[in-house]
Amino acid sequence: MNAFLQALLNPSYSFLRNALAAALLSSVLFGVLGSIVTVKRIAGLAGAISHAVLGGIGMALYLKAVKILPSITPMAGAMLFALVAALIIALVSLKAKQREDTVINAVWAIGMSVGVLFMAKTPGYTDPSSYLFGNILLVSSKDLILLAVLDVLVIILSWRFYPQLIASSFDEEFSRVRGVKTQFVFIVILVITAVSVVLLQTFVGIVMVIAMLTLPSGIASFTSKSVFSMMAGGCVFAAVFSVTGLAVSWNADLPSGAVTVVFAGIVYIGFAAGKGILKRRQAKN
């Protein structure tokens, strides 16, 4: 830990301070959006969107390498595929629920496969692992600004539409009767999740972003009595996991995203096991 703190204070290691800021800013999205995803039980949908992003990244790398669109960035391609995937999933979920699982799995698999194919045809060597597993040490100042703006947007929308979110999450039919535009709320959630996934994949990567959207909020749900407290707890847990994962990975020379998710997973299993033991003891008494 001392080595991490010394490096953090070293003027030459500005990238490490950027990584720490990204970890804290990402925690807000993980906590707030993760709670909504968990409560609405749409983790599978969020997972499909996060994996479809690879298709956009691969397409952007290919178009840039062959000079068709030399100014396109991987983030732009990822954003395009994420939004398209979100809208396709939203349309099918709202209009043809019996086909929802099939379409989710199709978007998941096709998006990743398209990305791999584009990368295979991109001149030179393209390593997909950097996009699949992420590298928080490569976060730029521009990324931090985008994360901060998205944090503010998500907090404002969550505060403004908190009653509608809660109502549509627990009783969609009753909410619709009461005048809540549940379909619009659902689409907005998916679109914001898609945009967040594109930014967050820089931190933990495409494969692991879904874990950090569910694990911190899942842990917070064990002790929370409201969605608001779940969001707050999720943010705190996500921040602890992210900063600890960054520090441990720096000292042990390991991928920070993987360390963060493994740490979060261990804590989640511990909470789940503890709750199970507590329930059995209460049942005996």
C-alpha positions in Angstrom: 0.0 0.0 0.0 2.9 2.4 0.7 4.2 1.9 -2.8 0.8 2.8 -4.2 0.6 6.0 -2.1 4.1 7.0 -3.0 3.4 6.5 -6.7 0.1 8.5 -6.3 2.0 11.5 -4.9 4.7 11.2 -7.5 4.3 14.1 -10.0 5.4 11.9 -12.8 2.5 9.5 -12.3 -0.4 11.7 -13.4 -1.9 8.6 -15.1 -2.3 6.9 -11.7 -4.2 9.9 -10.3 -6.4 9.8 -13.3 -7.0 6.2 -12.7 -8.0 6.9 -9.0 -10.4 9.7 -10.1 -11.9 7.3 -12.7 -12.4 4.6 -10.1 -14.3 7.1 -7.8 -16.3 8.6 -10.7 -17.2 5.1 -12.0 -18.4 4.1 -8.6 -21.3 6.5 -8.8 -22.5 4.9 -12.0 -22.0 1.4 -10.7 -23.9 2.2 -7.5 -26.8 4.2 -9.0 -27.3 2.4 -12.3 -26.4 -1.0 -10.8 -29.3 -0.6 -8.2 -31.8 0.2 -11.0 -30.6 -2.7 -13.1 -30.8 -5.0 -10.1 -34.2 -3.9 -8.9 -35.7 -4.0 -12.5 -34.1 -7.4 -13.0 -32.5 -6.4 -16.4 -28.9 -7.5 -15.7 -29.2 -9.8 -18.7 -30.2 -6.9 -20.9 -27.3 -4.8 -19.6 -24.9 -7.7 -20.2 -26.0 -8.1 -23.8 -25.5 -4.3 -24.5 -22.0 -4.4 -22.8 -20.9 -7.4 -25.0 -22.4 -6.0 -28.2 -20.1 -3.0 -27.7 -17.1 -5.0 -29.0 -18.7 -5.0 -32.5 -18.6 -1.3 -32.6 -15.0 -1.2 -31.4 -13.9 -3.7 -34.0 -15.7 -1.8 -36.8 -14.2 1.5 -35.8 -10.7 0.0 -35.6 -11.1 -1.5 -39.1 -12.6 1.6 -40.7 -9.8 3.7 -39.3 -7.1 1.3 -40.3 -8.2 1.1 -44.0 -8.7 4.9 -44.2 -12.5 4.7 -44.9 -13.2 6.8 -41.8 -9.8 7.8 -40.6 -11.1 10.0 -37.8 -13.5 7.5 -36.2 -12.6 6.4 -32.7 -13.3 3.1 -30.9 -15.5 4.9 -28.4 -17.6 6.3 -31.3 -18.1 2.8 -32.8 -18.9 1.4 -29.3 -21.4 4.1 -28.7 -23.2 3.4 -32.0 -23.4 -0.3 -31.4 -24.5 0.1 -27.7 -27.3 2.4 -28.6 -28.5 0.2 -31.5 -28.4 -2.8 -29.2 -30.3 -1.0 -26.5 -33.0 0.1 -28.9 -33.4 -3.4 -30.4 -33.6 -5.0 -27.0 -36.1 -2.4 -25.8 -38.3 -2.8 -28.9 -38.4 -6.6 -28.5 -38.8 -6.5 -24.8 -41.8 -4.2 -25.1 -43.5 -5.7 -28.2 -42.6 -9.4 -28.2 -41.7 -10.6 -24.7 -41.8 -14.3 -25.7 -38.8 -13.7 -27.9 -36.9 -11.5 -25.4 -34.3 -14.2 -24.3 -33.6 -15.2 -27.9 -32.9 -11.6 -29.0 -30.8 -10.8 -25.9 -28.6 -13.8 -26.6 -28.4 -13.0 -30.3 -27.4 -9.4 -29.7 -24.8 -10.6 -27.1 -23.3 -13.2 -29.5 -23.5 -11.3 -32.7 -22.0 -8.1 -31.3 -19.0 -9.9 -30.0 -18.6 -12.0 -33.1 -18.8 -9.0 -35.4 -16.1 -7.3 -33.3 -13.8 -10.3 -33.5 -14.2 -10.5 -37.3 -13.5 -6.8 -37.9 -10.4 -7.1 -35.7 -9.2 -10.1 -37.6 -9.4 -8.1 -40.8 -7.8 -5.0 -39.4 -4.3 -4.4 -40.8 -1.6 -4.9 -38.1 -2.2 -6.6 -34.8 -5.2 -5.7 -32.7 -5.4 -7.2 -29.2 -9.0 -7.6 -28.1 -8.1 -8.3 -24.5 -7.4 -4.6 -23.8 -11.1 -3.9 -24.7 -12.5 -7.1 -23.1 -10.7 -6.6 -19.7 -9.9 -2.9 -19.7 -7.0 -0.9 -18.4 -7.9 2.0 -16.0 -4.3 3.3 -16.2 -5.1 4.4 -19.8 -7.9 6.7 -18.7 -7.4 10.3 -20.1 -8.5 13.6 -18.7 -11.2 13.7 -21.4 -12.6 10.4 -20.1 -12.8 11.9 -16.6 -14.8 14.8 -17.9 -17.2 12.5 -19.7 -17.6 10.3 -16.6 -18.2 13.4 -14.4 -20.9 14.7 -16.8 -22.6 11.3 -17.0 -22.5 11.0 -13.2 -24.2 14.4 -12.8 -26.8 13.4 -15.5 -27.6 10.0 -13.9 -27.9 11.6 -10.4 -30.2 14.3 -11.6 -32.4 11.9 -13.6 -32.5 9.4 -10.7 -33.6 12.1 -8.3 -36.1 13.7 -10.6 -37.8 10.5 -11.6 -37.2 8.4 -8.5 -40.9 7.8 -7.8 -41.5 6.7 -11.4 -38.5 4.4 -11.2 -39.6 2.8 -8.0 -43.2 2.4 -9.2 -42.3 0.9 -12.6 -39.8 -1.5 -11.0 -42.1 -3.1 -8.4 -45.6 -2.9 -10.1 -45.5 -2.0 -13.8 -49.2 -2.5 -14.5 -50.3 -0.4 -11.5 -47.8 2.3 -12.5 -49.2 2.4 -16.0 -52.7 2.8 -14.7 -51.5 5.6 -12.5 -50.2 7.4 -15.6 -46.5 6.5 -15.3 -44.9 6.2 -18.8 -43.3 2.8 -18.0 -42.2 2.1 -21.5 -40.5 5.5 -21.8 -38.8 4.9 -18.4 -37.6 1.5 -19.6 -36.1 2.9 -22.8 -34.4 5.8 -21.0 -32.8 3.3 -18.5 -31.5 1.1 -21.4 -30.1 4.1 -23.3 -28.3 5.6 -20.3 -27.0 2.1 -19.4 -25.7 1.8 -23.0 -23.9 5.1 -22.8 -22.5 4.2 -19.3 -21.3 0.8 -20.5 -19.2 2.5 -23.3 -17.4 4.7 -20.8 -17.1 2.1 -18.0 -15.6 -0.5 -20.3 -12.4 1.6 -20.2 -12.2 0.8 -16.5 -13.1 -2.9 -16.0 -13.6 -3.8 -19.7 -16.5 -5.2 -21.6 -16.5 -8.7 -20.0 -16.4 -7.3 -16.4 -18.6 -4.2 -16.6 -21.8 -6.2 -15.9 -20.2 -7.7 -12.8 -19.6 -4.2 -11.3 -23.1 -3.1 -12.3 -24.5 -6.0 -10.2 -22.1 -7.0 -7.4 -21.8 -3.7 -5.4 -25.6 -3.1 -5.5 -26.2 -6.7 -4.8 -24.1 -6.5 -1.6 -25.8 -3.3 -0.6 -29.2 -4.9 -1.0 -28.5 -7.3 1.8 -28.7 -4.4 4.3 -30.7 -1.8 2.5 -34.4 -1.0 3.3 -35.0 1.2 0.3 -33.7 1.6 -3.3 -32.2 5.0 -2.3 -30.1 3.4 0.5 -29.2 0.6 -2.0 -27.9 3.2 -4.4 -25.9 4.9 -1.7 -24.5 1.6 -0.4 -23.7 0.5 -3.9 -21.7 3.6 -4.6 -19.7 3.1 -1.4 -19.0 -0.6 -2.0 -18.1 0.2 -5.7 -15.7 2.9 -4.5 -14.1 0.6 -1.9 -13.7 -2.3 -4.4 -12.4 0.0 -7.2 -9.8 1.8 -5.1 -8.7 -1.4 -3.3 -8.5 -3.2 -6.6 -6.4 -0.4 -8.1 -4.0 -0.4 -5.1 -3.6 -4.1 -5.0 -3.1 -4.4 -8.8 -0.5 -1.7 -8.7 1.5 -3.4 -5.9 1.1 -6.9 -7.3 1.5 -6.0 -11.0 -1.9 -7.5 -11.9 -4.8 -6.3 -14.1 -6.8 -3.8 -12.0 -10.2 -4.7 -13.5 -9.9 -8.4 -12.8 -8.6 -7.7 -9.2 -11.5 -5.4 -8.5 -14.2 -7.8 -9.7 -12.6 -10.8 -7.9 -12.5 -8.8 -4.7 -16.1 -7.7 -5.2 -17.1 -11.3 -5.9 -15.5 -12.6 -2.7 -17.3 -10.0 -0.6 -20.6 -10.7 -2.3 -20.2 -14.5 -1.6 -19.3 -13.7 2.0 -22.4 -11.5 2.4 -24.7 -14.1 0.8 -23.3 -16.9 2.9 -23.6 -14.8 6.1 -27.2 -14.0 5.3 -28.0 -17.7 4.6 -26.4 -18.7 7.9 -28.3 -16.0 9.8 -31.6 -17.1 8.2 -31.0 -20.7 9.3 -30.3 -19.7 12.8 -33.4 -17.6 13.0 -35.5 -20.4 11.6 -34.2 -22.7 14.4 -35.0 -20.2 17.0 
